[in-house]
Amino acid sequence: MSLSVLIVDDEENARQFLGELLATKSYNVIGVGTLGEAREHLMKGDADIVLLDIQLPDGYGPNLLYETSSMPGRPPIIMITGFGDIETAVDAMKNGAHDFLTKPVDFAQLEKSLQRAGEVVIMRRELDHYREAMSQKVDFVVGDSPRVKTVIAHALKAADAQVSVLITGETGTGKDILAQYIHASGPRAGKPFIAINCAAIQNTMLESELFGYEAGAFTSAERRKPGLMEVADGGILFLDEISSMSLDIQAKLLRAIEDQSFRRVGGTNLIKVDVQILAASNRDLPRMIRENQFREDLYYRLNIVDLNLPPLRERKEDIPELVGFFLRATNMRQGKNVTEVTPLAMEAMQRYDWPGNIRELSNAIERAVIFCDGKSVDLPDLPRDVTMHL
């Protein structure tokens, strides 16, 4: 993947020298001599990474850090200066500089810094792609059941307040979709939504996934890696199946949430973040607390707003609307035009208890659309488990 680097330096020879070196590493290079020109390129989205000099003819280079601080997806900015001023470097890093190098530039150092910045850019692109793919699923179906309407009303308030939320419910009730709904409905909608399934990652690796690590932190840590909490800065971190997290990681997570800061594994620098935490569990967390399997203080820190999604068997009045939603979504994916459900097929679906909840219903509708030869889903199109008790 080719990345573009914007070099902002008033010395033409320096721009040309750096540009030629970077071109040999397959970077696309843009060179400008003023802040005004840099702003124009940033507004057009031309740059993936910025190399920025401190002193420029039309202003102070670090001002660009302040100006772009709220810019969505701001490119990583690497400060380069002939003034080896530690105070300036610290100030620049506090205000969002990705790195700080002094002239004459050591190219090996610059290459490493660009590599780290490139990893951030690539990760953002992957997240944008993920969000685009997941946007089809954000359209959470409310239905007519009072319990679900209450959950949605509370979810909207939690989204607006940007507080921690604990989402509980059986497997397949839509906890992940509700988390995406909170993200899409609140002021963080344009910021990252990062999801991690804690049950799918070994506890020995979970800490480094959450908080990242420095080069050399452990045997395979060849270079620094930002953690998901760092990547989610400004947005939302969704911790699915949080009940599977070990007690020692729970303690570190609690501290990170309370302080909105943490250190990478093997690191000493404190990293400040602004992250809203959403957590989900299909297990009885109060019971786990009594059995010393889950921290009570973390539970109450996450449980500022508690959203419990009822199982589908307790909201069967919503099945017709859910079926319609899943029909439309499956038609789009499969390129079909199945628009109806026969009364017998609907009766079978409303009698069935759906132990797999909404996820099982979604899969059943997808199967029905695949097997349906006309425009109406009928009994033979549904899974046998759904029809056998009719």
Secondary structure, DSSP 8 states (H G I E B T S, - for coil): ---EEEEE-S-HHHHHHHHHHHHTTT-EEEEESSHHHHHHHHHTT--SEEEEESEETTEETTHHHHHTTTSTT---EEEEESS--HHHHHHHHHTT-SEEEESS--HHHHHHHHHHHHHHHHHHHHHHHHHHHHGGG------S-HHHHHHHHHHHHHHHHT--EEEE-STTS-HHHHHHHHHHHSTTTTS-EEEEEGGGS-HHHHHHHHHEE-TTSSTT--S-EE-HHHHTTTSEEEEETGGGS-HHHHHHHHHHHHHTEE--BT--S-EE---EEEEEESS-HHHHHHTTSS-HHHHHHHTTEEEE---GGG-GGGHHHHHHHHHHHHHHHHT----EE-HHHHHHHHHS--TTHHHHHHHHHHHHHHH--SSEE-GGGS-HHHHTT-
